[in-house]
Amino acid sequence: MQIDARGKACPLPVLMTEEELKKITEGILEVLVDNEESALNVSGYAAQNGMFAETRKEGKDWKVKVVKGYSCGMQSPEFKVQSGEAEEKKKTLLLIIGTDSLGKDEDLGKTLMKAFFETMKVYKQLPHTIFFLNTGVNLTTIDTEIAALLKAMEEMGVELYSCGTCLTKYDLESKLKVGHRGTMNIVVEGMQDFDKVVWV
């Protein structure tokens, strides 16, 4: 089975995948999408529902194979595999950064934001994952000082993601200096996967 979800905005590729999978008890569904965010969302949906997903890029598009009802055999090396058998232990903290300035005073707020990350790093009070959205993506792109701090935190084990839609909106896709592109499923799944979710 195959569905073509190219040109469909999130979360339509996931909804289309869910609808097709309801029709079968066992089998393999191939989902074609034209952006990495949709590929991550579809594979993440599969993993969350106890299925296997294989994702690979084909030219300008991505193909996600979702396996329902039986185990996969050996996978070819070009595939990245996600299994629904994820570790059950909850992660500690998901930090969501929705701005590049703390408080109403923008100039002061930028100074406070830098101090926030510096203090976090020095005291080693680090979240498991930080997700940047809205103008928060400025911190992983055009704010070189904070991007350097974030790079150091990433090397200490923090996972960093910037909202792909936001990067596109502000034309910052090519300026991402640290971390990876991410999707809103990080926030949605985080409400279940993390002990605590903090929004700044």
GUMI-539753 format. One record per residue (C-alpha): residue number from 1; x negated, z negated, y negated; residue in one letter. Coordinates in steps of 0.25 Angstrom, whole numbers, plus 5000, padded with zeros to 4 digits. Example, Ala and Ser with C-alpha at 12.3 -4.5 7.8 and 13.67 -1.06 7.14 Angstrom:
(1 (4951 4969 5018) "a") (2 (4945 4971 5004) "s") 
This chain:
(1 (5000 5000 5000) "m") (2 (4995 5003 4986) "q") (3 (5001 5000 4972) "i") (4 (4996 5006 4959) "d") (5 (4996 4996 4948) "a") (6 (4987 5003 4939) "r") (7 (4991 5003 4924) "g") (8 (5000 4990 4927) "k") (9 (4997 4978 4918) "a") (10 (4995 4964 4924) "c") (11 (5003 4958 4931) "p") (12 (5010 4971 4936) "l") (13 (4999 4974 4947) "p") (14 (5001 4961 4953) "v") (15 (5016 4962 4953) "l") (16 (5015 4975 4959) "m") (17 (5006 4970 4970) "t") (18 (5015 4958 4973) "e") (19 (5027 4967 4974) "e") (20 (5020 4976 4984) "e") (21 (5014 4965 4992) "l") (22 (5028 4959 4994) "k") (23 (5032 4972 5002) "k") (24 (5022 4969 5013) "i") (25 (5018 4958 5022) "t") (26 (5005 4964 5026) "e") (27 (4996 4975 5020) "g") (28 (4987 4980 5009) "i") (29 (4991 4983 4995) "l") (30 (4982 4991 4986) "e") (31 (4984 4989 4971) "v") (32 (4978 4998 4961) "l") (33 (4976 4993 4947) "v") (34 (4968 4998 4935) "d") (35 (4962 4985 4930) "n") (36 (4954 4973 4935) "e") (37 (4964 4963 4930) "e") (38 (4975 4969 4939) "s") (39 (4966 4969 4951) "a") (40 (4962 4955 4949) "l") (41 (4977 4951 4947) "n") (42 (4981 4958 4960) "v") (43 (4970 4953 4969) "s") (44 (4972 4939 4963) "g") (45 (4987 4940 4966) "y") (46 (4983 4944 4981) "a") (47 (4973 4932 4982) "a") (48 (4984 4922 4976) "q") (49 (4994 4927 4987) "n") (50 (4984 4925 4999) "g") (51 (4981 4940 5000) "m") (52 (4968 4948 5000) "f") (53 (4964 4957 4989) "a") (54 (4953 4967 4987) "e") (55 (4950 4973 4974) "t") (56 (4941 4985 4970) "r") (57 (4939 4994 4958) "k") (58 (4941 5009 4961) "e") (59 (4937 5017 4948) "g") (60 (4945 5012 4937) "k") (61 (4955 5005 4945) "d") (62 (4956 4993 4955) "w") (63 (4962 4992 4969) "k") (64 (4966 4979 4975) "v") (65 (4970 4978 4989) "k") (66 (4979 4967 4993) "v") (67 (4980 4963 5007) "v") (68 (4992 4955 5012) "k") (69 (4995 4949 5025) "g") (70 (4982 4950 5033) "y") (71 (4967 4948 5031) "s") (72 (4958 4958 5026) "c") (73 (4946 4963 5034) "g") (74 (4932 4965 5028) "m") (75 (4933 4970 5014) "q") (76 (4924 4981 5008) "s") (77 (4913 4976 4999) "p") (78 (4919 4983 4986) "e") (79 (4931 4974 4987) "f") (80 (4933 4961 4981) "k") (81 (4941 4952 4989) "v") (82 (4951 4941 4985) "q") (83 (4957 4932 4996) "s") (84 (4969 4924 4995) "g") (85 (4961 4913 5002) "e") (86 (4956 4908 4989) "a") (87 (4950 4894 4989) "e") (88 (4961 4884 4987) "e") (89 (4954 4874 4978) "k") (90 (4959 4874 4964) "k") (91 (4949 4878 4953) "k") (92 (4947 4868 4942) "t") (93 (4950 4874 4928) "l") (94 (4955 4887 4923) "l") (95 (4952 4888 4908) "l") (96 (4960 4899 4900) "i") (97 (4954 4903 4886) "i") (98 (4964 4910 4878) "g") (99 (4957 4910 4864) "t") (100 (4943 4912 4858) "d") (101 (4945 4900 4849) "s") (102 (4949 4886 4851) "l") (103 (4960 4881 4841) "g") (104 (4966 4887 4828) "k") (105 (4953 4889 4820) "d") (106 (4947 4901 4826) "e") (107 (4933 4899 4820) "d") (108 (4932 4884 4825) "l") (109 (4940 4888 4838) "g") (110 (4929 4898 4842) "k") (111 (4918 4887 4840) "t") (112 (4927 4877 4848) "l") (113 (4928 4887 4859) "m") (114 (4913 4889 4860) "k") (115 (4912 4874 4860) "a") (116 (4922 4873 4871) "f") (117 (4914 4882 4881) "f") (118 (4901 4876 4877) "e") (119 (4906 4862 4880) "t") (120 (4912 4866 4893) "m") (121 (4899 4873 4897) "k") (122 (4890 4861 4893) "v") (123 (4899 4850 4900) "y") (124 (4901 4860 4912) "k") (125 (4916 4857 4911) "q") (126 (4919 4871 4916) "l") (127 (4932 4878 4921) "p") (128 (4933 4886 4933) "h") (129 (4938 4898 4926) "t") (130 (4940 4903 4911) "i") (131 (4950 4914 4908) "f") (132 (4949 4920 4894) "f") (133 (4961 4927 4888) "l") (134 (4967 4931 4875) "n") (135 (4956 4930 4864) "t") (136 (4948 4921 4874) "g") (137 (4942 4933 4879) "v") (138 (4934 4934 4867) "n") (139 (4926 4922 4873) "l") (140 (4921 4931 4885) "t") (141 (4919 4943 4876) "t") (142 (4915 4943 4862) "i") (143 (4911 4929 4860) "d") (144 (4897 4929 4864) "t") (145 (4894 4914 4863) "e") (146 (4906 4910 4871) "i") (147 (4904 4921 4881) "a") (148 (4890 4916 4883) "a") (149 (4895 4902 4886) "l") (150 (4905 4907 4895) "l") (151 (4894 4915 4903) "k") (152 (4887 4902 4905) "a") (153 (4900 4895 4910) "m") (154 (4902 4907 4919) "e") (155 (4888 4905 4925) "e") (156 (4892 4891 4928) "m") (157 (4904 4895 4936) "g") (158 (4916 4897 4927) "v") (159 (4924 4909 4929) "e") (160 (4928 4917 4917) "l") (161 (4939 4928 4915) "y") (162 (4944 4935 4903) "s") (163 (4958 4941 4902) "c") (164 (4957 4956 4905) "g") (165 (4969 4959 4896) "t") (166 (4963 4951 4885) "c") (167 (4950 4958 4886) "l") (168 (4957 4971 4885) "t") (169 (4966 4967 4874) "k") (170 (4954 4963 4865) "y") (171 (4945 4975 4870) "d") (172 (4935 4965 4876) "l") (173 (4934 4970 4890) "e") (174 (4920 4976 4888) "s") (175 (4915 4963 4881) "k") (176 (4917 4953 4892) "l") (177 (4905 4945 4892) "k") (178 (4908 4934 4903) "v") (179 (4917 4932 4914) "g") (180 (4927 4942 4920) "h") (181 (4940 4949 4916) "r") (182 (4952 4941 4921) "g") (183 (4967 4942 4922) "t") (184 (4979 4932 4920) "m") (185 (4979 4929 4935) "n") (186 (4968 4920 4932) "i") (187 (4977 4911 4924) "v") (188 (4989 4912 4933) "v") (189 (4981 4909 4945) "e") (190 (4973 4899 4938) "g") (191 (4986 4890 4936) "m") (192 (4986 4888 4951) "q") (193 (4971 4889 4955) "d") (194 (4965 4880 4944) "f") (195 (4967 4865 4943) "d") (196 (4968 4866 4928) "k") (197 (4971 4878 4918) "v") (198 (4967 4876 4904) "v") (199 (4970 4885 4892) "w") (200 (4962 4885 4880) "v") 
